[in-house]
Amino acid sequence: MSVALPERRRLPLVARLAPDHPAYELILAAHDAAIAAGSPGYSDPLTGYFVFTAAEHWQRGTCCNSGCRHCPYAAGPRGPSGREVSR
């Protein structure tokens, strides 16, 4: 995708990563570090599973409908404040 990932789309959907999740800040830090490093994803700090970043999904250009934690295409409240974010 030629358009850069909007900053507001980096935040995970509340339904997929609740702000009160015990590792919320740790997960966001791992996500942001992966984006800064240009990595396609990161190792989840709790499970060790590989998780794609919002930037990697954005580069793909479409939603895969797999319920990804950092999907930049899905609609709904995002981030710690739980506000709705438009594209």
N, C-alpha and C positions, 0 to 999 in steps of 0.2 A: 504494500500500500504506500502510495507516495506522500500522503499527508501524515505528519507526525502525530503520535499518540497524544491526545489532549491530556493535560495534567490531571484533570478531574476524573478521567477514566482509569487512572492508575489505582485508585482505591477499590478494594473488593466490595462486592455486594454484601450487604448486611446479612441477607439470607444464607450466604455461603461462607461468611466469616464474621461472626457477631463481634461487635466492639468489646463485649465483656468476656470474650474467649480468653482463657488464662495466658495464652501465648500470642495474643493479638499483636503487641508491639514487636515481639521477636520475629514473628512472621512478616510483618511489614518491613522490618529492617532487612531481613534476608531478601525479600522481593526487591526493595530499592537498591540493595547492593548488587544484585544480579543485573538489574537494568543498567546501573552505572557502569558495570563491567562489560556490558554488551552480551551477557550470557542469555541463552534462551529460557533459562529457568534456574531453580535453586532446590536444595534439599530441604524438605520440611523439617524444622527444628524438633518436632515431636515424633514424627513417624519415620523420617528419613526418606519418604517418597519424593520423587522428582515432581516439581510443580512448575508449569510454564508461567512466565510472566505475562502481564497485560500487554507489554510491548511485543512479545513474540506472537500473541494472539492477534494483535492489531496488524502486524506485518502479514499475517496469513490472509487477512482481508474479509473473512466471513466467520460467523459463529459456527462451531461444530456441533452445537446442541448437546454437549456432554456434561453440562453443569459445572464448568470450570470455575475455580475460586476467583481467578482474576480476569474473567471474561469482560472485555471492554464493550461488548455489543449488547449484552443483556440489560434490560431496563429494571430500575428499582433503586431503592435507597442504598447509598454507598458511604463508606467511611465511618469514623467514630461518631459523627453527629447524626448519622442515619438519614441524611437528607437525600431527596430525590435529585438525581443529576441527569440533565438532558445531554444528548449527544452534541 
